[in-house]
Amino acid sequence: MSSISPLAVVEDGAKIGSDVTIGPFAFVGAKAVVGDGCVLDSHAVVRDFVTLGPRCHVHAFAVLGDWPQDHAFDPAGESYVTTGEGCDFREGVTVHRGTRPGTTTRVGNHVMMMANSHAAHNVQIGNNVILANGALLAGYAEIGDGAFISGNVTVHQFCRVGRLAMLGGLSGVAFDVLPFCMTQPACGNRIGSLNLVGMKRAGLSLQDRKDIREAFRIFFRSGLNVSQAIAKVKETFPSGAGREMAEFAEGSKRGICTAHFDHLEGADGENKQEVKKQEGKKQEGKKQEGKKQEGKK
């Protein structure tokens, strides 16, 4: 049984599923669809042409389905926002409708958009994506499954972020980010390493991770240009995760982010501290060996 506050505004024609909770001063448009088990907190807004999947939670002052911030938008046309199941839209989140009639902004299953994050018109967000506080996705951006967009990150319009990629906080990207890669925090268009933790958590096999490391090396440490690297990776990996990286890069229209290793060592993202630690152990071993030789004398 649904619970709708008498202080909420639910326009006639809105389709409300079962076991829905709508708090005071929330608003639901006449042409909106709210799925089973959804929760709309006080002051949440779900406007016309939004289809909210089951068990989604829209927090205070989040607005889904407002007009796109595009001068070409015609309010007389119908465009849409659709979400999957189990999404969490925190305080102040905004998700805008498609800008052209008949187009859709899509949010996948189990997506979390943290406070004040934004998905502009025609953005396509995959499943199990996290947008941290203040993350901004410009129009037509595409975010692959399992990607993590850190706080105050900006993604340029039409950019693509690959599966299980992670964008470091305060960074900005104007080119595509290959699957499984990480961008450096507080930098622009700079890949620094692979998202090893994310790949493990997602259950990628050891072989897949090895293939990804090799594909990463070919793309960013072999000296090949992008076209050559794509060809080499496709030749090396007829299928699988390595091949996925090549096909993603091949489909890029804006170009891909480049890699910088001034803070890293190794194609698998091993950091300098670990390298120094290993070098220290080697030096200590040499010292101990020297002492033994001195003792023998």
Sequence and secondary structure as in RCSB ss.txt:
>XXXX:A:sequence
MSSISPLAVVEDGAKIGSDVTIGPFAFVGAKAVVGDGCVLDSHAVVRDFVTLGPRCHVHAFAVLGDWPQDHAFDP
AGESYVTTGEGCDFREGVTVHRGTRPGTTTRVGNHVMMMANSHAAHNVQIGNNVILANGALLAGYAEIGDGAFIS
GNVTVHQFCRVGRLAMLGGLSGVAFDVLPFCMTQPACGNRIGSLNLVGMKRAGLSLQDRKDIREAFRIFFRSGLN
VSQAIAKVKETFPSGAGREMAEFAEGSKRGICTAHFDHLEGADGENKQEVKKQEGKKQEGKKQEGKKQEGKK
>XXXX:A:secstr
  EE TTSEE TT EE TT EE TT EE TT EE TT EE TT EE TTEEE TT EE TT EEEE  S TT  T
TS  EEEE SS EE TT EEE  SSTT EEEE TT EE TT EE TT EE TT EE TT EE TT EE TT EE 
TT EE TT EE TT EE TT EESSBB TTEEE TT BSEEEEE HHHHHHTT  HHHHHHHHHHHHHHHHS   
HHHHHHHHHHH SSHHHHHHHHHHHT SS B EE  TTB STT  BHHHHHHHHHHHHHHHHHHHHHHHHH 
